[in-house]
Amino acid sequence: MNPAAAERSSPAGENAPAPATIAIVVSYNSAPHLGPCLASLEAQHGVSPCIYLIDNASSDKSVELVRREFPRVRVLENARNVGFARANNQVLEQETTEFYALVNPDAVVHPDAMRTCVDYLKRDPKAGVAATRLVFPDGTLQRSCHSFLGLRNLLGETLGIHRLIPGLRSFASFHLPWFDYDRAGEVDWIVGAFLVIRGEVVRTVGGFDPEFFMYGEEMDWCRRIHRAGWKVVYLPAPPVMHVGGASSAPVAGPMFVENLKGRVRFLQKHRGPFVAAAARGVIALSVLLRYAWREARALGLSLVGRRAEASLRTEQIMFRSAIRWVLLGLPLSPQGTDGL
């Protein structure tokens, strides 16, 4: 076990059989959301998952809340924030099971969602990963299915071509604007807010690449899963409610930079050094243009005596962090980013 991890809150006996399904929740200052999330996992129909909470050095009394209100949840405490990939690996690489469910702490899982995914994986031996529809708290669709990143769809995504001309599929494919979320289908990769993975897949391809601190790790994982011969499958129901960005909102700037780093890491790993170098140029140009636009908007509002709205102020924080990263040369610094 990772030396940064501490004790489990309710360890199983050494001779206890391996659970058929393990649910893993990685948390960082997610106390307001953990109650509904864990309650939904304990209320699953047809599946009784062994639930692990991996806490990445939260300061909001998350661990105390879980130990008090959810005594059956096994808690691993990390002395520092080791990131999403490494935290999940503390269970993926140490605990054997037939199926793993990865669940974000700001997700509320429908009572039938886990069973639906497990049943599908049991029916289709070629399927390695299954996930159901994600929705926002108001019930609207949260687009979760994507194509693997390449230079053209990176250009389309970073410069907004996918919004302006969604019909240009080679530029808009990262977000798959034409994907039908009302039908089951195979996709390249799915956002990791709720994923169910076959244990055999983990034993074959391993866990997440720990070089990804946060963002990009599920895209890389699904790429390796595809290469090993398994499918990644989207299922249209039942829905899983996902707030999105709940724990990263207070550190929006560093998290936005980690998102950009994840793109560069993926391209460097899977598309080669030339594509990665070109991508750095595309990202740098995009950050510069988007930073300048947001600063100009805020300045214009201030000149007419108006305060920038909260969303614009958050975007300014994000792009100020990103422009500093660009001016430093877009380094792919080690995990443990300041402020995380």
C-alpha positions, 0 to 999 in steps of 0.5 A: 500500500502507498506509504502515504496511506493510513489506516482503514476504518473497518478492515475485513478479516484476512480470510474474508472472500474478495468482494464481487464489486469494489467502489472507489471514491477519491475525495479532496475537500468534498465533505458537502457531497460525500453524504449523498454520494456514499448513501447512494452507493450503499443503496445499490440494488442487486450489488453490494459494493465494498466501498473505499474512500481515499482521502487526499489530505482534506482539511474539511473534516471529510474523514471524520464525517465518513467515519461517523456516518458511514462506518462500513466504508473503508477509509484510506487517508493520504498525508498529501494530495497525491492526485486522482490517478495515484489515489485510485491505484491504491485500491486498483493495484492492491485489491482484487475483485470481479468489478471496480466502480469508480465514483466521483465524490460529487456524484449520486448514483442511481440505485440501479446504475451499478447493477446495469453496468455489471450486468452488461459486462457479464453479458458482453465479454468483449466489454471492459468498461461500462458507464451510464448517462451523466446528468447535472443536478437540474437533470440536463444531460452532461456530455461524457463521451469523447474521441481520443485527443489528436492534433486536429480535434485539439485545435478544434477544442481549444479554439472553439471550432467545435462550437462554431462549426460542429459539422467539421467532424475532424475538428469537433470529434473530441466532444462528439457533438453528434453522439446520440445519448439516448442509445447505447454505443461504443466510444473511445473514452468516457468521463470518469465520474462513474465508470464500472471496470472489469477486474480482468481489465485492471489485472491486464492493463494495470491502473491509471498512469500516475504521471497524470495528476488529475485530468487525462488519466481516464482518456489514457486508461481507455486508450490502453484498454482499447489496445488490449482488445476491450470495448468501452461502452456507454449506456443511456440509463439509468442516470447518474447525477454529477455536480462536476468540479465540486472539489476543484472549484476552490483551486480553479486556476491550478486545476485548469492548468492540470487539465491542459497538462493532461492533454499534453501528456496524452499526446506526448505518450500516444501521438509522439513528440512532433504532435506534442510539440505542435500541441504546445503551440496550439495550447499556448496560442489558445491560452493567450487569446482566451486570456486577452479576451477575458481581461478585455471584457473585465476591463470594459465592464470596469470602465462603465462602472460594472463588476464582472460576474462571478463566472468571468472572475473565475475564468480570469483566475483560470487563465491567469494561472494558465498564462503563467504556465505558458510563460514558464514554457508549459512545464509538465511539473511533477505531482503535488502542484502548489495549492492542491 
